[in-house]
Amino acid sequence: MKFLKNVLMFLGVLFVVGTLIFAVQNTSDTTTEVATEAEVKSDGYRISAIAIPEDLNFAGEVVPQEDPEVMERIDREFLVNTYWQSNALLLMKRANKYFPIIEPILAKNGVPDDFKYLAVAESGLQNVVSPAGATGFWQILRTTGREYGLEVNANVDERYHIEKSTEVACRYLKKSKEKFGSWTLAAASYNAGPGAINKFLGIQKAETYYDLLLGQETGRYLFRIMAIKEIVSNPDKYGFDISKEDLYTPAPTFNVEIDTAVANFADFAAAYEINYKILKRHNPWLREAHLNNASRKKYTIEIPLKGYYNTSR
């Protein structure tokens, strides 16, 4: 009996000692875990508010940043467009490829350079089609394109032609500037239509874009353009690590003029040692695999220099 009592006492001592050792080890592990979390918080990826520049403007027209309601709307677009990193990076890459085409056309037409960011907001610098049928970099409707002299049919749709559609956008914007007296309202009317902007100005007895109550898309429109402009122009400031080598670049090309029908663009492309896909990538305004051209109209087709693309025909 005495022997059993001694065994039980010995086991009890072992239990107490074991518990103390476990507690010490557990405390050590917890301390290490907390330290690791602290290191992650101090050294890892951080999310923070965005410092808004104090001199925002669009096309040289000052933004009323003293208005807190305006600042909330600006803040939203800076946050959304800064922290949507993948999209911002793609816009920076594409801008390097396409801005050199758009900028001289804007300058030639007397349209402020800031409007190149309107094209970014409209399409992301892609030949997209909206649910309403607006098409191309500048999202031009079929009726508007034809009204301004673009060819739009089954064979050819010049809304996909970056130079020609930019020319149309310039004419449209200058007409709106004459009507409304400001580039800001001209930009808003590009999104909502001049009739809608004129109606809202009259009903609300307002004079500027910043005083108008508009639908969500047009209400965000100018602020989104300004945020894109600031972020794309100053990537380092907003945490983007992108080098010149990361950017997309235009392919070296030459032009070929034709004034006849083309029976098969795959054969046409092969004659210049490229394939059908590359021909269409450089000439997205050609909408079919052939060109009727019964009127013998002259077209200019862009061809990349031999060897730029590694393609098999």
MOWO-V583305 format. One record per residue. N is the residue number from 1. RES is the residue in three letters. NEAR is the number of other ideal C-beta (glycine too) atoms within 10 Angstrom. Layout:
N & RES & NEAR
N & RES & NEAR
This chain:
1 & MET & 5
2 & LYS & 6
3 & PHE & 7
4 & LEU & 8
5 & LYS & 9
6 & ASN & 10
7 & VAL & 10
8 & LEU & 10
9 & MET & 10
10 & PHE & 10
11 & LEU & 10
12 & GLY & 10
13 & VAL & 10
14 & LEU & 10
15 & PHE & 10
16 & VAL & 10
17 & VAL & 10
18 & GLY & 10
19 & THR & 10
20 & LEU & 10
21 & ILE & 10
22 & PHE & 10
23 & ALA & 10
24 & VAL & 10
25 & GLN & 10
26 & ASN & 10
27 & THR & 10
28 & SER & 10
29 & ASP & 10
30 & THR & 10
31 & THR & 10
32 & THR & 10
33 & GLU & 10
34 & VAL & 10
35 & ALA & 10
36 & THR & 10
37 & GLU & 11
38 & ALA & 10
39 & GLU & 10
40 & VAL & 10
41 & LYS & 10
42 & SER & 8
43 & ASP & 8
44 & GLY & 8
45 & TYR & 7
46 & ARG & 8
47 & ILE & 6
48 & SER & 8
49 & ALA & 8
50 & ILE & 19
51 & ALA & 9
52 & ILE & 16
53 & PRO & 15
54 & GLU & 6
55 & ASP & 7
56 & LEU & 19
57 & ASN & 15
58 & PHE & 22
59 & ALA & 18
60 & GLY & 10
61 & GLU & 17
62 & VAL & 10
63 & VAL & 21
64 & PRO & 12
65 & GLN & 16
66 & GLU & 7
67 & ASP & 13
68 & PRO & 8
69 & GLU & 9
70 & VAL & 16
71 & MET & 16
72 & GLU & 10
73 & ARG & 16
74 & ILE & 23
75 & ASP & 15
76 & ARG & 14
77 & GLU & 23
78 & PHE & 23
79 & LEU & 14
80 & VAL & 15
81 & ASN & 23
82 & THR & 18
83 & TYR & 14
84 & TRP & 13
85 & GLN & 12
86 & SER & 7
87 & ASN & 13
88 & ALA & 22
89 & LEU & 17
90 & LEU & 15
91 & LEU & 20
92 & MET & 19
93 & LYS & 15
94 & ARG & 19
95 & ALA & 21
96 & ASN & 17
97 & LYS & 14
98 & TYR & 19
99 & PHE & 18
100 & PRO & 11
101 & ILE & 14
102 & ILE & 25
103 & GLU & 14
104 & PRO & 12
105 & ILE & 18
106 & LEU & 22
107 & ALA & 12
108 & LYS & 11
109 & ASN & 15
110 & GLY & 10
111 & VAL & 23
112 & PRO & 18
113 & ASP & 14
114 & ASP & 18
115 & PHE & 25
116 & LYS & 23
117 & TYR & 24
118 & LEU & 28
119 & ALA & 24
120 & VAL & 23
121 & ALA & 23
122 & GLU & 22
123 & SER & 19
124 & GLY & 14
125 & LEU & 21
126 & GLN & 12
127 & ASN & 17
128 & VAL & 13
129 & VAL & 13
130 & SER & 11
131 & PRO & 5
132 & ALA & 9
133 & GLY & 12
134 & ALA & 18
135 & THR & 22
136 & GLY & 28
137 & PHE & 26
138 & TRP & 25
139 & GLN & 23
140 & ILE & 27
141 & LEU & 16
142 & ARG & 16
143 & THR & 10
144 & THR & 18
145 & GLY & 22
146 & ARG & 15
147 & GLU & 12
148 & TYR & 18
149 & GLY & 11
150 & LEU & 22
151 & GLU & 16
152 & VAL & 20
153 & ASN & 12
154 & ALA & 8
155 & ASN & 16
156 & VAL & 20
157 & ASP & 23
158 & GLU & 24
159 & ARG & 28
160 & TYR & 21
161 & HIS & 23
162 & ILE & 21
163 & GLU & 14
164 & LYS & 20
165 & SER & 27
166 & THR & 25
167 & GLU & 20
168 & VAL & 21
169 & ALA & 27
170 & CYS & 21
171 & ARG & 13
172 & TYR & 20
173 & LEU & 24
174 & LYS & 15
175 & LYS & 14
176 & SER & 21
177 & LYS & 20
178 & GLU & 9
179 & LYS & 13
180 & PHE & 21
181 & GLY & 12
182 & SER & 16
183 & TRP & 23
184 & THR & 22
185 & LEU & 23
186 & ALA & 26
187 & ALA & 27
188 & ALA & 25
189 & SER & 23
190 & TYR & 22
191 & ASN & 22
192 & ALA & 19
193 & GLY & 15
194 & PRO & 17
195 & GLY & 9
196 & ALA & 15
197 & ILE & 23
198 & ASN & 15
199 & LYS & 12
200 & PHE & 18
201 & LEU & 17
202 & GLY & 9
203 & ILE & 10
204 & GLN & 12
205 & LYS & 7
206 & ALA & 13
207 & GLU & 13
208 & THR & 15
209 & TYR & 27
210 & TYR & 17
211 & ASP & 13
212 & LEU & 18
213 & LEU & 9
214 & LEU & 18
215 & GLY & 12
216 & GLN & 7
217 & GLU & 10
218 & THR & 20
219 & GLY & 17
220 & ARG & 18
221 & TYR & 22
222 & LEU & 26
223 & PHE & 25
224 & ARG & 23
225 & ILE & 25
226 & MET & 23
227 & ALA & 27
228 & ILE & 23
229 & LYS & 20
230 & GLU & 21
231 & ILE & 22
232 & VAL & 22
233 & SER & 12
234 & ASN & 11
235 & PRO & 15
236 & ASP & 8
237 & LYS & 13
238 & TYR & 19
239 & GLY & 15
240 & PHE & 16
241 & ASP & 8
242 & ILE & 14
243 & SER & 7
244 & LYS & 7
245 & GLU & 6
246 & ASP & 12
247 & LEU & 14
248 & TYR & 14
249 & THR & 11
250 & PRO & 11
251 & ALA & 15
252 & PRO & 10
253 & THR & 13
254 & PHE & 11
255 & ASN & 8
256 & VAL & 13
257 & GLU & 8
258 & ILE & 15
259 & ASP & 10
260 & THR & 11
261 & ALA & 12
262 & VAL & 18
263 & ALA & 12
264 & ASN & 12
265 & PHE & 18
266 & ALA & 15
267 & ASP & 13
268 & PHE & 21
269 & ALA & 22
270 & ALA & 14
271 & ALA & 10
272 & TYR & 17
273 & GLU & 15
274 & ILE & 21
275 & ASN & 16
276 & TYR & 17
277 & LYS & 12
278 & ILE & 19
279 & LEU & 20
280 & LYS & 16
281 & ARG & 15
282 & HIS & 17
283 & ASN & 19
284 & PRO & 14
285 & TRP & 23
286 & LEU & 21
287 & ARG & 15
288 & GLU & 13
289 & ALA & 14
290 & HIS & 15
291 & LEU & 20
292 & ASN & 13
293 & ASN & 16
294 & ALA & 6
295 & SER & 6
296 & ARG & 9
297 & LYS & 12
298 & LYS & 9
299 & TYR & 18
300 & THR & 11
301 & ILE & 21
302 & GLU & 15
303 & ILE & 20
304 & PRO & 20
305 & LEU & 13
306 & LYS & 11
307 & GLY & 9
308 & TYR & 12
309 & TYR & 15
310 & ASN & 5
311 & THR & 14
312 & SER & 4
313 & ARG & 13
